[in-house]
C-alpha cells in the first residue's frame, strides 16, 4: 500500500531568509498506512535514511505524530516509543532514526528549520537529551504546521518571513506544552503568571513573597519552585530585576536624581539603592547615567 501525502515542500535557502535569523527548509504532513515502506522514496536524498544507518541532519526538525505509533532513537537519548499526540525534536549534528510500527503506521507532520535565531531558541528552551514532548491533540499547532506548505506554494512577497513567524509560533506552543510537564499543570502555571504580572504592576513596592504565595493557593516552597522553573529566577530576584530594569531606564531617560529614582522604585534610601544597583550591574547609577547605557552588563 502506498503512503498518502497530504502536502510537503522543500525550500532553497535565500539571502533574506538568512538575514531574518530563522528560515524554513521543509514542511509537510504524510499519512503512512500500516505495512507501508518507510520513509517515502520521494523525499530528497539528504532527507532519506534507513533504520540500519539512521541519519544526521544539518537543521532542526519538529515532527508531530497525530495518529499511530512508532519508535525514535537518537545519539543523545535512548530508544523511545512514540505515541499519537507526541512530538519529537531533531537537532543538527545529532544522529537519529525513527519509524512507525509496521502494523500501525502513523501520521507525521513536520517543519524543518535553521538559522541563528532558531539556534538561540532551541538551545535555550529545548534539549537533545529530552527530544519528546507530550502534546496531545492540539489543533492550533497542527494548523500552524499545515499552513506552511500552502504558503510555500503561494510564494508571495515576504512569505519566508511569514513562515519563520509561523515556525516560532509552533515552537512557542510546544514550549508551553513542555512547561506543563510533571507536576506543573496549566492552572498552576496560570497562577504563577498572574503573580508575575502582579510583581510587574507593583515594582515600586516591597512585596511579601510569603503572602503572594498564599494568594496563589500554594505553599511558599512550592510557589518558589514553580516560579523558578518558569522564569529561571526566584520571585524576589525576579522582582528585583524588574526594579533594576526600570532604574536603568530612568537613569537614561529622565532628569530625576538618584535619590528620586530610589524613592520612586521603593528603595529605603539612595545609599541602599546605589549599593544594590552596583551589585547587580557592576557599576554605580551615576556611572551608568554618564556612559548613557553603553556599558554591557
C-alpha positions as CSV (number, residue, x, y, z in Angstrom):
1,X,0.0,0.0,0.0
2,X,1.3,3.5,-0.8
3,X,1.9,6.3,1.6
4,X,-0.7,9.1,1.3
5,X,0.9,12.5,1.2
6,X,-1.4,15.5,2.1
7,X,1.3,18.1,1.4
8,X,5.0,18.7,1.6
9,X,7.7,21.0,0.2
10,X,11.4,21.7,0.4
11,X,12.9,25.2,0.0
12,X,16.3,26.5,-1.0
13,X,17.9,29.0,1.4
14,X,17.6,32.6,0.3
15,X,19.8,35.5,1.4
16,X,16.9,37.5,3.0
17,X,15.9,34.3,5.0
18,X,19.4,34.1,6.4
19,X,19.3,37.7,7.5
20,X,16.0,37.1,9.2
21,X,17.6,34.6,11.5
22,X,15.2,31.8,11.1
23,X,14.4,30.1,7.8
24,X,12.1,27.1,6.9
25,X,13.7,24.4,4.9
26,X,10.9,22.0,4.6
27,X,7.4,21.3,5.9
28,X,4.6,18.8,5.3
29,X,2.5,16.0,6.5
30,X,2.3,12.4,5.5
31,X,-0.1,9.5,6.3
32,X,1.7,6.2,6.4
33,X,-0.7,3.3,6.4
34,X,0.1,0.0,8.1
35,X,2.7,-2.1,6.2
36,X,3.9,0.9,4.2
37,X,7.7,1.2,3.4
38,X,9.2,3.9,5.4
39,X,10.3,6.6,4.7
40,X,8.8,7.6,1.3
41,X,11.3,7.5,-1.5
42,X,10.1,10.7,-3.0
43,X,11.9,12.8,-0.4
44,X,15.2,14.5,-1.4
45,X,18.3,12.3,-0.9
46,X,19.6,14.3,2.0
47,X,16.5,13.5,4.0
48,X,16.2,9.8,3.2
49,X,17.6,7.2,5.6
50,X,17.4,3.6,6.6
51,X,16.7,2.3,10.0
52,X,20.1,0.4,9.9
53,X,22.1,3.6,9.2
54,X,20.0,6.4,10.6
55,X,20.9,9.9,9.6
56,X,22.4,13.2,10.8
57,X,20.8,16.5,9.6
58,X,22.2,20.0,9.4
59,X,19.0,21.6,10.5
60,X,16.3,21.4,13.2
61,X,13.1,19.5,12.7
62,X,9.9,19.1,14.8
63,X,7.8,16.0,14.0
64,X,4.3,15.9,15.4
65,X,2.6,12.4,15.4
66,X,-1.1,12.7,15.3
67,X,-2.1,9.0,14.6
68,X,-0.5,5.6,15.1
69,X,2.8,4.9,16.9
70,X,6.4,4.1,16.3
71,X,10.0,4.3,17.7
72,X,12.6,7.1,18.0
73,X,16.3,6.7,18.8
74,X,19.0,9.3,18.9
75,X,22.6,9.5,19.9
76,X,21.6,11.8,22.8
77,X,18.6,9.8,24.1
78,X,17.7,6.2,24.5
79,X,15.2,4.4,22.2
80,X,11.6,5.6,22.9
81,X,8.2,4.5,21.9
82,X,6.3,7.4,20.2
83,X,2.6,7.5,20.5
84,X,-0.1,9.7,18.8
85,X,-0.1,13.0,20.5
86,X,3.6,13.2,21.0
87,X,6.1,15.4,19.2
88,X,9.8,14.9,18.9
89,X,12.6,17.4,18.1
90,X,15.7,16.7,15.9
91,X,18.9,18.7,16.3
92,X,21.7,19.5,13.8
93,X,24.6,17.1,14.2
94,X,22.7,14.6,16.3
95,X,22.4,11.2,14.8
96,X,18.8,9.7,14.9
97,X,16.5,7.2,13.4
98,X,12.7,6.7,13.7
99,X,9.9,4.8,12.0
100,X,6.2,3.9,12.6
101,X,5.4,0.4,13.7
102,X,4.8,-1.7,10.7
103,X,1.4,-3.0,11.8
104,X,0.3,0.5,12.9
105,X,1.6,3.2,10.6
106,X,1.4,6.8,11.6
107,X,0.5,10.3,10.6
108,X,3.5,12.7,10.8
109,X,3.5,16.4,10.5
110,X,6.8,18.3,10.4
111,X,8.8,21.5,9.9
112,X,12.5,21.7,9.1
113,X,14.2,25.0,10.0
114,X,17.5,26.6,10.8
115,X,19.3,29.9,11.5
116,X,20.9,31.9,14.3
117,X,17.5,32.7,15.9
118,X,16.5,29.1,15.6
119,X,19.7,28.0,17.3
120,X,19.2,30.5,20.1
121,X,15.6,29.4,20.8
122,X,16.4,25.7,20.6
123,X,19.5,25.8,22.8
124,X,17.7,28.0,25.4
125,X,14.4,26.1,25.7
126,X,14.9,22.5,24.4
127,X,17.5,19.8,24.8
128,X,18.7,16.9,22.5
129,X,18.6,14.7,25.6
130,X,14.9,15.2,26.0
131,X,13.6,15.2,22.4
132,X,10.0,14.1,23.1
133,X,7.2,16.5,24.2
134,X,3.7,15.3,25.2
135,X,1.3,17.5,23.2
136,X,-2.0,15.6,23.0
137,X,-4.2,16.8,20.1
138,X,-3.5,20.5,19.6
139,X,-5.5,21.8,16.6
140,X,-3.8,25.2,16.8
141,X,-0.3,23.6,16.5
142,X,-1.5,21.3,13.7
143,X,-3.0,24.3,11.8
144,X,0.3,26.2,12.0
145,X,2.3,23.3,10.6
146,X,-0.3,22.7,7.8
147,X,-0.2,26.3,6.8
148,X,3.5,26.3,5.8
149,X,3.2,24.1,2.6
150,X,0.4,26.3,1.5
151,X,2.5,29.4,1.9
152,X,5.4,27.8,0.1
153,X,3.2,27.2,-3.0
154,X,1.8,30.8,-3.0
155,X,5.4,32.2,-2.9
156,X,4.2,35.8,-2.1
157,X,6.5,38.7,-1.2
158,X,7.6,38.3,2.5
159,X,6.5,34.6,2.6
160,X,9.8,33.4,4.0
161,X,9.5,35.8,7.0
162,X,5.9,34.8,7.5
163,X,6.9,31.1,7.5
164,X,9.6,32.0,10.1
165,X,7.0,33.7,12.3
166,X,4.7,30.6,12.0
167,X,7.5,28.3,13.0
168,X,8.3,30.5,16.0
169,X,4.6,30.3,16.9
170,X,4.8,26.5,16.7
171,X,7.9,26.5,18.9
172,X,6.1,28.7,21.5
173,X,3.1,26.3,21.6
174,X,5.5,23.3,22.0
175,X,7.3,25.1,24.8
176,X,4.0,25.8,26.5
177,X,3.2,22.1,26.5
178,X,6.7,21.2,27.6
179,X,6.4,23.6,30.6
180,X,3.2,21.7,31.6
181,X,5.1,18.5,32.3
182,X,5.4,16.6,35.5
183,X,3.6,18.3,38.5
184,X,3.2,21.7,36.8
185,X,-0.2,21.8,35.4
186,X,-1.8,24.7,33.4
187,X,-3.7,26.0,36.4
188,X,-0.6,26.3,38.4
189,X,1.2,28.0,35.5
190,X,-1.6,30.5,35.2
191,X,-1.4,31.4,38.9
192,X,2.3,31.9,38.7
193,X,1.8,34.1,35.5
194,X,-0.7,36.2,37.4
195,X,1.9,36.5,40.2
196,X,4.5,37.7,37.7
197,X,2.0,40.3,36.4
198,X,1.4,41.4,40.0
199,X,5.1,41.9,40.6
200,X,5.4,43.9,37.4
201,X,2.5,46.2,38.3
202,X,3.9,46.7,41.9
203,X,7.5,47.1,41.0
204,X,7.9,50.1,43.3
205,X,6.7,48.3,46.4
206,X,8.2,45.8,48.8
207,X,6.3,42.6,48.3
208,X,5.9,39.9,50.9
209,X,6.5,36.8,48.8
210,X,5.0,34.5,51.5
211,X,1.8,36.4,51.2
212,X,1.9,36.4,47.4
213,X,2.4,32.6,47.5
214,X,-0.7,32.3,49.7
215,X,-2.7,34.3,47.1
216,X,-1.9,31.5,44.6
217,X,-3.0,28.8,46.9
218,X,0.5,27.3,47.2
219,X,3.0,27.0,50.0
220,X,5.9,29.3,49.6
221,X,8.3,26.5,48.8
222,X,6.1,25.1,46.1
223,X,5.4,28.6,44.7
224,X,9.2,29.4,44.6
225,X,10.0,26.1,42.9
226,X,7.4,26.6,40.2
227,X,8.2,30.3,39.8
228,X,11.9,29.4,39.3
229,X,11.1,26.6,36.9
230,X,9.2,29.1,34.7
231,X,11.5,32.1,34.9
232,X,14.9,30.7,36.0
233,X,14.7,33.1,38.9
234,X,13.3,33.1,42.4
235,X,10.4,35.5,42.9
236,X,12.5,38.0,44.9
237,X,15.2,38.1,42.2
238,X,12.6,38.4,39.5
239,X,11.0,41.4,41.3
240,X,14.4,43.0,41.8
241,X,15.2,42.5,38.1
242,X,12.1,44.5,37.2
243,X,13.1,47.3,39.5
244,X,16.7,47.3,38.1
245,X,15.3,47.5,34.5
246,X,13.2,50.5,35.4
247,X,16.1,52.1,37.3
248,X,18.4,51.8,34.2
249,X,15.6,53.3,32.0
250,X,15.0,56.2,34.4
251,X,18.7,56.9,34.7
252,X,19.0,57.2,30.9
253,X,15.7,58.8,30.0
254,X,14.8,61.1,32.9
255,X,16.3,64.0,34.8
256,X,15.3,62.5,38.2
257,X,18.1,62.5,40.7
258,X,19.4,59.2,42.0
259,X,17.6,59.8,45.3
260,X,14.3,60.5,43.5
261,X,14.7,57.3,41.4
262,X,15.4,55.3,44.6
263,X,12.3,56.7,46.2
264,X,10.2,56.1,43.1
265,X,11.2,52.5,43.0
266,X,10.6,51.9,46.7
267,X,14.1,51.6,48.0
268,X,14.7,52.6,51.6
269,X,17.5,55.0,50.7
270,X,19.6,56.3,47.9
271,X,22.6,54.6,49.5
272,X,20.8,51.2,49.6
273,X,19.6,51.6,46.0
274,X,23.1,52.5,44.8
275,X,24.6,49.5,46.6
276,X,22.1,47.1,45.1
277,X,22.4,48.7,41.7
278,X,26.2,48.2,41.7
279,X,25.9,44.6,42.9
280,X,23.5,43.8,40.0
281,X,25.1,45.9,37.2
282,X,28.8,46.2,38.1
283,X,28.8,50.0,38.2
284,X,27.1,52.8,40.2
285,X,23.9,54.5,39.0
286,X,25.9,57.7,38.2
287,X,28.4,55.8,36.0
288,X,25.5,54.1,34.2
289,X,24.0,57.6,33.5
290,X,27.3,59.1,32.5
291,X,28.0,56.4,29.9
292,X,24.4,56.5,28.7
293,X,23.9,52.8,29.0
294,X,26.8,51.8,26.7
295,X,28.2,49.6,29.4
296,X,27.4,45.9,28.9
297,X,26.1,44.0,31.8
